[in-house]
Amino acid sequence: MAACQLFSAPRPLRSLAFLLALAPVLVFSACENEVRKSDAELGLNPQQASGRRVFDSYCARCHRAYSSRDLQGPSLQGMFRKPYLSSGLPANDDRAGDIIRYGRSKMPGYGQVLDQQQLADLLAYLHTL
């Protein structure tokens, strides 16, 4: 049905056409807004749960934890399950810790913001992703 015919179609048909056009938008936007699981549902120990709070406070504005889609920075889902980080550096605590402390590319460093325990907790949490 041509667009000009659609506007002259009966109201129920126009409403159906509108809903059909809107359906993909609703389906794909629902993928972005997952229900947030609790620490217990994720099986996080106290250190990992503390690291999740650090992540929520400092990292979540630029990185996704449970989605493979990038935000402003790369997704961190499964980052330690791969041999290399998205930067090309080895995926290990030393390299990830350096990036968190000193920054890299557009990411600022958090070495003056996070203490050693917060950094250790954050790394423990990142291993759960």
N, C-alpha and C positions, 0 to 999 in steps of 0.2 A: 504494500500500500504506500503510495507516495506521501511525502510529508504534508503537502497541501490537502490531500484527501483526508489525512488523519485528523486535521483540525476541524474538518466539516463532518467527521464521523459522529455518531451518537455518543453521548457522554460516557456510558459504560465501556465502550470500545476504546475511547481516549484514555480512560483510567487504567484499563488493562494494558494498553500500550505503554503508558507511563511506568507502571509497576514492572513490566518486563524489561524496560530500559534501565530501571533503577536496580534491579535484582543483582547484576554483577557487581555494582558498586558496594552494595550492602554485604555481599558474600566476601569480597576481598577486603573490605575494611574490618570485618569481624576477625580476620586473620591477624590483624595488627594488635587487637585488644584482647589478648589472652587473659584468662582468669589467673590471677597471681596465686601461685601455690605457697603454702606456708613452709617455714623452715623444716617442720616435722614431715610434711608431705614430700619434701625434696630429700629427706634423710640427712640433713646437715647436722654435724656435731657442733658444739658451742663455738669452737674457733671458726668454722666455716660460716656459721650464722653471723658471727661478729664481722667477718669479712664481707658478707652480703650487705650488711648495713653500711660498711665503708664504700662498697661498690655503689649502693643506692645514693649515697651522699656525694660522691666525687666522680663516678665513672658513668652512671646510667644516662646522664644528659647527652653523652656522645657515643656510647657503646651499648649494643644490645647483648643481653646475656643468654636468652633462650630463643633467639631467632637467628637464622643465618643471614638475614638482611642487614646491610650496613645502615648506620645512622649517620652522624657526622664523621665518626671514626669507624673502623672495621668492627664487624660483629665479633664477639669474643666466645661465641658458642664453639665448644670443642677445641679451643685454642691449644691445649696441651695434648690433644690426641693426634695432632699432626706433627711432623718432624720440624716444621718451620712456622714461625709467626708470619702474619701477612706482610711484615717488613722484610722478610727474607732471613731474619736472624733465627738461630736455633730456638725451638720452643722449650725453654727450661726456665727454672726459677731465677737464675742469675740474669739472663737476658731480659726477661719480663720485668724483674725487679729494677734493672737499670733504666728501662723505658719509663716505668712508673716514677722512679726517683728523679730522673734527669729530663724526661720528655723526649720527643722525637718528632721531627717534621712539624705538624701543626699542633701536636699534643704538648701541653705544658707539663713541666715536671712537678711532682708532688713531694719531693724530698724534704721541703721545708714545712710541709703541711701534715704529712703522716709520720707518726713515730714508728719505730721498728716493729712493735707488736701489731699495729694496724696494717703495716705492709705484709707481715707474715700471715695475718688473718686473711687479708685480701688475696694473697697468692693461694692460700688453702682453699678459699672459695672458688677462685678461678679454675682450680683443678677439678671442681665438680661440674663444670659446664660442659 
